[in-house]
Amino acid sequence: MTEPPTDPTRTALSQDNGDHRRGTLTRRRLWQLGAAATVTAGAASLWQVGTAGVASAATAQDYFDKAAELAGDDPVLLSLVDALSSDFTVPRPAAPKPMKIFDDVAVLSAGWVSATALLTSDGIILIDALNNPSEAERYIVSGLRTLGADPATIKYIVVTHGHSDHFGGAQYLADQYGARVMMAPADWNALAASNPANAPNRDLDITDGQRLTLGTTAVTLAVTPGHTSGTVSPIFPVRWRGAARTAMLWGGTKPPTSAAAKQTYLSSVLSFASRMSQARVDVELSNHAFCDYGLERMAQLRAAPGSSDNPFVLGASRTQLFMQVMENMLRGLIAQNRTGSTSTTASKPSPLESCGC
């Protein structure tokens, strides 16, 4: 197992609006995972040398400590640590009002799950479609109209993975507006095998690295298996106050059960982080905004409509730190599997494992 990366020049990030109560909760979660109550910036190396001079692998505790050290007092990263903790309970927050978080990006949220609309020069690319037709009508269709966008211009629906809270409204929108529904083949196949309610008719396959272009907007679709076998994470351009930025949206946060599936997830994290670096991603988004302090960041934007600052713009270094926190949490969960605390015989991600994040 590879030692988690340590950058001696990087310091723990904090924000003026950092929530120290959330930090306490996070450390309590880590304690329940077997973590120490206090994490220090001077943590020891995650590889120990025994009496025979042979390095021994890091423990789950070491990785969880490292993730918390990297998170510091940053509420975005602390939310991610919480969401990836094995004892995490999915909240059900109230639905926020529809909101443009960038000049050309709208969040249409049911509270615990969100759809994201990319408002291009030639129509809308919708990322996810909520739980069912009723939610699609109530939050997506009505929300777009509230923001002055026409739902009839939805051209593509990119389903990040085959859980009903992401595909449930897709067929309704396709029937209403002629939108094309896109999903990775592995999750299309899983839906065909399980035939869940509200599953969309199979339409367009997503291939790894595919570029979806609508108007002047080009979205790169990366297949990042782990949460499901066909999870997809997009990278796309956005604008804020006219300035160009590059965003990513991690397609599925909750780790699978088996060690092998977690290894697949970890590989996706590492490869996607590399793609993010090459694309100079400086914006982080999630389809479950409780996983990344997203609801709170929406509230910050709403409270300061004239501000030039945008809390979703993390910067390139901090978006990479987001992925490093995810990496270390995954390595810790894999180490738990190795010691038998959560072992299972499954050999690959289940396309329809329980949703959550």
C-alpha positions as CSV (number, residue, x, y, z in Angstrom):
1,M,0.0,0.0,0.0
2,T,1.4,3.4,-0.9
3,E,2.1,5.9,1.7
4,P,-0.4,8.8,1.7
5,P,1.2,11.8,0.0
6,T,2.7,14.4,2.4
7,D,3.4,17.9,1.1
8,P,5.6,19.7,3.7
9,T,4.9,23.0,2.1
10,R,1.1,22.7,2.4
11,T,-0.6,23.9,5.6
12,A,-4.1,23.0,6.8
13,L,-6.6,25.3,5.2
14,S,-9.1,27.4,7.2
15,Q,-11.8,29.9,6.3
16,D,-13.2,32.9,8.1
17,N,-16.5,31.0,8.2
18,G,-14.9,27.8,9.5
19,D,-17.3,25.8,11.7
20,H,-15.3,24.5,14.6
21,R,-18.3,22.5,15.8
22,R,-18.2,20.5,12.6
23,G,-14.5,19.9,13.2
24,T,-15.4,18.4,16.7
25,L,-18.1,16.2,15.1
26,T,-15.6,15.0,12.5
27,R,-13.1,14.0,15.1
28,R,-15.8,12.2,17.1
29,R,-16.6,10.2,14.0
30,L,-12.9,9.4,13.6
31,W,-12.8,8.3,17.2
32,Q,-15.7,5.9,16.5
33,L,-13.6,4.5,13.6
34,G,-10.7,3.9,16.1
35,A,-9.1,7.3,15.6
36,A,-7.4,9.4,18.2
37,A,-9.4,12.3,19.7
38,T,-6.7,14.9,18.6
39,V,-4.9,15.2,15.3
40,T,-1.8,17.3,15.2
41,A,0.0,18.9,12.2
42,G,3.2,17.1,13.2
43,A,1.8,13.6,12.9
44,A,4.3,10.8,12.5
45,S,5.1,9.1,9.2
46,L,2.5,6.7,8.1
47,W,5.1,4.0,7.7
48,Q,6.8,2.6,10.8
49,V,10.1,0.7,10.9
50,G,10.1,-2.3,13.1
51,T,12.9,-3.8,15.1
52,A,14.1,-5.8,12.0
53,G,14.2,-2.6,10.0
54,V,11.3,-3.5,7.8
55,A,8.6,-0.9,7.0
56,S,5.1,-1.9,8.1
57,A,1.9,-0.7,6.4
58,A,0.0,2.2,7.7
59,T,-3.1,1.5,9.8
60,A,-6.6,2.7,9.2
61,Q,-6.1,5.1,12.1
62,D,-3.1,6.6,10.4
63,Y,-5.0,7.4,7.2
64,F,-8.0,8.8,9.1
65,D,-5.6,11.0,11.1
66,K,-4.0,12.1,7.9
67,A,-7.3,13.0,6.3
68,A,-8.3,15.1,9.4
69,E,-4.9,16.7,9.4
70,L,-5.3,17.7,5.7
71,A,-8.9,19.0,6.4
72,G,-7.8,21.2,9.2
73,D,-10.6,23.6,10.0
74,D,-11.8,23.8,6.4
75,P,-15.6,23.1,6.6
76,V,-15.7,21.8,3.0
77,L,-13.1,19.2,3.7
78,L,-14.5,18.4,7.1
79,S,-17.9,17.7,5.5
80,L,-16.2,15.3,3.2
81,V,-14.5,13.5,6.1
82,D,-17.9,13.1,7.8
83,A,-19.5,11.8,4.6
84,L,-16.8,9.2,4.1
85,S,-16.9,8.0,7.7
86,S,-18.3,4.5,8.2
87,D,-20.8,5.7,10.8
88,F,-22.2,8.6,8.7
89,T,-26.0,9.1,8.7
90,V,-27.4,10.7,5.6
91,P,-29.3,13.9,6.6
92,R,-32.6,15.1,5.0
93,P,-32.3,18.9,4.9
94,A,-35.0,21.1,3.6
95,A,-34.9,22.0,-0.1
96,P,-33.2,25.3,-0.8
97,K,-34.6,27.7,-3.4
98,P,-33.3,27.2,-6.9
99,M,-30.1,29.2,-7.4
100,K,-27.5,30.2,-9.9
101,I,-24.2,29.5,-8.2
102,F,-22.4,30.7,-11.3
103,D,-23.4,32.9,-14.2
104,D,-24.1,29.7,-16.2
105,V,-24.8,27.0,-13.5
106,A,-27.9,26.5,-11.5
107,V,-28.5,24.1,-8.6
108,L,-32.0,22.6,-8.5
109,S,-32.1,20.8,-5.2
110,A,-34.5,18.6,-3.2
111,G,-32.3,19.2,-0.2
112,W,-30.3,16.0,0.3
113,V,-29.9,15.5,-3.5
114,S,-29.4,18.0,-6.3
115,A,-29.6,18.4,-10.0
116,T,-27.1,20.8,-11.7
117,A,-28.1,22.7,-14.8
118,L,-25.4,23.9,-17.2
119,L,-26.9,26.9,-19.1
120,T,-25.1,26.9,-22.4
121,S,-25.5,29.1,-25.5
122,D,-27.6,26.4,-27.2
123,G,-29.7,24.9,-24.4
124,I,-29.3,23.1,-21.1
125,I,-27.1,20.1,-20.0
126,L,-28.7,18.7,-16.9
127,I,-26.6,16.7,-14.5
128,D,-28.9,14.2,-12.7
129,A,-32.7,14.3,-12.5
130,L,-33.7,13.7,-8.8
131,N,-35.9,10.9,-7.5
132,N,-39.0,10.8,-9.6
133,P,-41.2,12.7,-12.0
134,S,-42.8,14.7,-9.2
135,E,-39.5,16.0,-8.0
136,A,-38.3,16.7,-11.5
137,E,-41.4,18.8,-12.1
138,R,-41.3,20.5,-8.6
139,Y,-37.6,21.3,-8.4
140,I,-36.1,21.1,-11.9
141,V,-38.9,22.4,-14.2
142,S,-40.2,25.0,-11.8
143,G,-36.8,25.9,-10.6
144,L,-35.5,26.6,-14.1
145,R,-38.5,28.8,-14.8
146,T,-38.0,30.7,-11.5
147,L,-34.4,31.4,-12.7
148,G,-35.6,32.6,-16.1
149,A,-34.5,29.4,-18.0
150,D,-36.7,27.4,-20.2
151,P,-36.9,23.6,-19.3
152,A,-37.9,22.9,-22.9
153,T,-34.3,23.7,-23.8
154,I,-32.9,20.7,-21.8
155,K,-31.0,18.8,-24.5
156,Y,-29.0,16.3,-22.5
157,I,-29.4,14.6,-19.1
158,V,-26.1,13.2,-17.8
159,V,-27.0,10.6,-15.1
160,T,-23.9,10.3,-12.8
161,H,-24.9,6.8,-11.7
162,G,-27.7,4.3,-11.6
163,H,-29.3,5.2,-8.3
164,S,-32.9,6.3,-8.4
165,D,-32.2,9.6,-6.7
166,H,-30.2,10.5,-9.8
167,F,-32.2,9.0,-12.6
168,G,-35.7,9.0,-11.2
169,G,-36.9,12.1,-13.1
170,A,-34.9,11.5,-16.3
171,Q,-37.6,9.7,-18.4
172,Y,-40.2,12.3,-17.5
173,L,-38.0,15.1,-18.7
174,A,-37.1,13.1,-21.9
175,D,-40.8,12.6,-22.6
176,Q,-41.7,16.2,-21.9
177,Y,-38.9,17.9,-23.7
178,G,-37.1,15.4,-26.0
179,A,-33.9,15.4,-23.9
180,R,-31.4,12.7,-24.5
181,V,-30.5,10.6,-21.5
182,M,-26.8,9.6,-21.0
183,M,-25.3,7.0,-18.6
184,A,-22.3,4.8,-18.5
185,P,-22.9,1.3,-20.0
186,A,-22.2,-0.6,-16.7
187,D,-25.1,1.3,-15.0
188,W,-27.4,1.0,-18.0
189,N,-26.8,-2.7,-17.8
190,A,-27.5,-2.8,-14.1
191,L,-30.8,-1.0,-14.5
192,A,-31.8,-3.3,-17.3
193,A,-31.1,-6.3,-15.0
194,S,-33.0,-4.9,-11.9
195,N,-35.7,-3.0,-13.8
196,P,-36.3,-0.4,-11.0
197,A,-39.3,2.0,-11.0
198,N,-38.8,5.2,-13.0
199,A,-35.7,3.8,-14.8
200,P,-35.2,5.7,-18.1
201,N,-35.2,3.9,-21.4
202,R,-31.7,3.2,-22.5
203,D,-30.5,6.0,-24.7
204,L,-26.9,7.2,-25.0
205,D,-23.8,5.5,-23.6
206,I,-21.1,7.5,-21.9
207,T,-17.5,6.5,-22.7
208,D,-14.6,7.4,-20.5
209,G,-13.1,10.8,-21.5
210,Q,-16.0,11.6,-23.8
211,R,-16.6,15.3,-24.6
212,L,-20.2,16.4,-24.7
213,T,-20.5,19.8,-26.5
214,L,-23.5,22.0,-26.5
215,G,-23.2,25.5,-27.9
216,T,-19.8,26.8,-26.7
217,T,-19.7,24.5,-23.6
218,A,-17.7,21.3,-23.7
219,V,-18.1,18.9,-20.8
220,T,-15.6,16.1,-20.3
221,L,-17.2,13.0,-18.9
222,A,-14.9,10.7,-16.8
223,V,-16.0,7.2,-15.8
224,T,-15.0,6.9,-12.2
225,P,-16.3,3.5,-10.9
226,G,-16.5,2.9,-7.2
227,H,-19.8,4.2,-5.8
228,T,-21.3,2.2,-8.7
229,S,-19.6,0.3,-11.5
230,G,-20.6,3.1,-13.9
231,T,-20.3,6.3,-11.9
232,V,-19.5,9.4,-14.0
233,S,-17.8,12.6,-12.9
234,P,-17.9,15.6,-15.2
235,I,-15.4,18.4,-15.7
236,F,-16.8,21.6,-17.3
237,P,-16.2,25.3,-17.8
238,V,-18.1,27.9,-15.7
239,R,-18.2,31.6,-15.5
240,W,-18.4,33.8,-12.4
241,R,-18.9,37.5,-12.8
242,G,-17.7,36.9,-16.4
243,A,-14.4,35.3,-15.3
244,A,-13.7,31.8,-16.6
245,R,-13.3,28.9,-14.1
246,T,-13.2,25.1,-14.4
247,A,-15.5,22.9,-12.3
248,M,-15.7,19.3,-11.4
249,L,-18.6,17.3,-9.9
250,W,-17.7,14.1,-8.2
251,G,-20.4,11.6,-9.3
252,G,-20.9,9.4,-6.2
253,T,-19.3,9.8,-2.8
254,K,-20.4,6.9,-0.6
255,P,-17.8,4.1,-0.7
256,P,-18.9,0.6,-1.6
257,T,-18.6,-2.3,0.9
258,S,-15.9,-4.6,-0.3
259,A,-12.1,-4.0,-0.2
260,A,-11.8,-4.7,-3.9
261,A,-14.5,-2.2,-4.8
262,K,-12.9,0.4,-2.5
263,Q,-9.6,-0.2,-4.4
264,T,-11.5,0.5,-7.6
265,Y,-12.9,3.7,-6.1
266,L,-9.4,4.7,-4.9
267,S,-8.0,4.2,-8.4
268,S,-10.8,6.5,-9.7
269,V,-10.0,9.1,-7.2
270,L,-6.3,9.1,-8.2
271,S,-7.0,9.1,-11.9
272,F,-9.6,11.8,-11.7
273,A,-7.3,14.0,-9.5
274,S,-4.8,13.8,-12.3
275,R,-7.4,14.9,-14.9
276,M,-8.4,17.7,-12.6
277,S,-4.8,18.9,-12.4
278,Q,-4.4,18.8,-16.2
279,A,-7.7,20.7,-16.6
280,R,-6.8,23.2,-13.9
281,V,-10.0,22.6,-12.0
282,D,-10.6,25.3,-9.4
283,V,-14.3,24.7,-8.6
284,E,-15.7,21.7,-6.6
285,L,-19.4,20.7,-6.8
286,S,-21.4,17.7,-5.5
287,N,-24.8,16.2,-6.3
288,H,-25.2,15.7,-2.6
289,A,-24.5,19.1,-1.1
290,F,-24.3,17.8,2.5
291,C,-21.2,16.0,1.5
292,D,-19.2,19.1,0.8
293,Y,-20.7,22.0,2.8
294,G,-22.6,22.9,-0.4
295,L,-25.9,23.9,1.1
296,E,-24.0,26.3,3.5
297,R,-22.1,27.7,0.6
298,M,-25.3,28.3,-1.3
299,A,-26.6,30.2,1.8
300,Q,-23.4,32.3,1.8
301,L,-23.9,33.3,-1.8
302,R,-27.5,34.1,-1.2
303,A,-26.6,36.3,1.8
304,A,-24.1,38.3,-0.2
305,P,-25.5,38.6,-3.8
306,G,-23.2,41.5,-4.8
307,S,-20.0,39.8,-3.6
308,S,-17.3,39.1,-6.1
309,D,-16.2,36.1,-4.0
310,N,-17.7,32.7,-4.7
311,P,-17.3,30.0,-2.0
312,F,-17.5,27.2,-4.6
313,V,-14.2,28.5,-6.1
314,L,-11.7,26.6,-4.0
315,G,-8.7,27.2,-6.2
316,A,-6.6,24.5,-7.9
317,S,-4.6,23.6,-4.7
318,R,-7.7,23.2,-2.5
319,T,-9.6,21.1,-5.1
320,Q,-6.6,18.8,-5.1
321,L,-6.6,18.8,-1.3
322,F,-10.3,17.7,-1.5
323,M,-9.2,14.7,-3.5
324,Q,-6.3,14.0,-1.1
325,V,-8.7,13.9,1.8
326,M,-10.9,11.5,-0.2
327,E,-7.9,9.4,-1.0
328,N,-6.8,9.1,2.6
329,M,-10.3,8.2,3.9
330,L,-10.5,5.5,1.2
331,R,-7.1,4.1,2.2
332,G,-8.2,4.0,5.8
333,L,-11.4,2.2,4.9
334,I,-9.4,-0.3,2.8
335,A,-7.1,-0.9,5.8
336,Q,-10.2,-1.6,7.9
337,N,-11.2,-4.3,5.3
338,R,-7.7,-5.7,5.5
339,T,-7.9,-6.2,9.2
340,G,-11.3,-7.9,8.8
341,S,-13.4,-5.3,10.6
342,T,-15.7,-4.8,7.5
343,S,-14.6,-7.7,5.3
344,T,-16.8,-9.1,2.5
345,T,-16.4,-11.5,-0.4
346,A,-17.7,-9.1,-3.1
347,S,-15.2,-8.5,-5.8
348,K,-16.4,-5.4,-7.6
349,P,-18.6,-2.4,-7.0
350,S,-22.3,-3.3,-7.0
351,P,-24.1,-1.0,-9.5
352,L,-27.0,-0.7,-7.2
353,E,-25.5,-0.6,-3.7
354,S,-27.5,1.6,-1.4
355,C,-27.4,5.3,-2.3
356,G,-26.5,8.0,0.2
357,C,-23.9,10.3,-1.1
